Amino acid sequence: MRLLSASLLVLAFLTPVVRAQEPKLKTTLVTYAPGVLPAGITAFFQNGGEIVPFNADPGGLGDPIKYEGPKKFVLRESIEAFGLPPEQMKPPIAVVDLPENCNNILLLAADAGGGKLRLIPYDVASGNLKPGEYKIFNFSHSVVSMIMGPQKFTISPAENKMVRDPSWSGEAKAFSMKIATIKDGAATLASEAMWEHYPQKRQVIFLFDGRRNGEPIGFMCFNVEPPLRFEASR
């Protein structure tokens, strides 16, 4: 019994040390909501030594956020909720593990029902999504075929794909972009246009179900800014 008590005592002293050594991430967060979030919902997260509001908008990417905090990203309904003892805390609005060793994270927020959110992080680090490249997300219910200049590919619902081509470096240029839906092996053209490509931009494209008659697929494209710099530790 004395040996067991001594072991527990040692563990009690060691546990805070282990927790103190848990790695903290330093990264840039960019938020987006593929759909409309519940009206009136509020969410906050811990960033460094502050509790700050969380926002995600279906109209465009949020401003880049310099994030310094734990890998486990937690949203709670109020600032005060973070100060409650564990036994009084309500379940979080959302929780997700952020990718490590990634200087730029695209964090998607979706309505999970019951006042909860679903968070989905994607690695858009500067070494993975490079200037002149595209990361395409298919949020529609259709298999989509795309032609972007020399690149031809299909992308299934809930799939994402990196698209790059050697000819897209250098100067700005225009190429044909075609989007079609695939059903029972047959393609139906959804849109066709000339696309202006800028080799310095790192872009994400979101595909959606069409929101108007005669529009089977809608899409939005945004430039992902370079990750924010952190000051060197003194």
LINJO-V46125 format. One record per run of one state. SS is the DSSP state (helix for helix, strand for strand, loop for the rest). FROM is the first residue (numbers start at 1). TO is the last residue. Records with the same first field share a line. If there is no record, write none. Layout:
SS=FROM-TO, FROM-TO
This chain:
loop=1-1, 21-23, 33-43, 48-49, 54-56, 58-59, 61-64, 71-71, 77-79, 84-85, 89-93, 98-103, 114-115, 124-133, 139-142, 149-150, 156-159, 164-165, 169-172, 184-185, 198-202, 210-216, 224-234
helix=2-20, 80-83, 86-88, 166-168
strand=24-32, 44-47, 50-53, 57-57, 60-60, 65-70, 72-76, 94-97, 104-113, 116-123, 134-138, 143-148, 151-155, 160-163, 173-183, 186-197, 203-209, 217-223
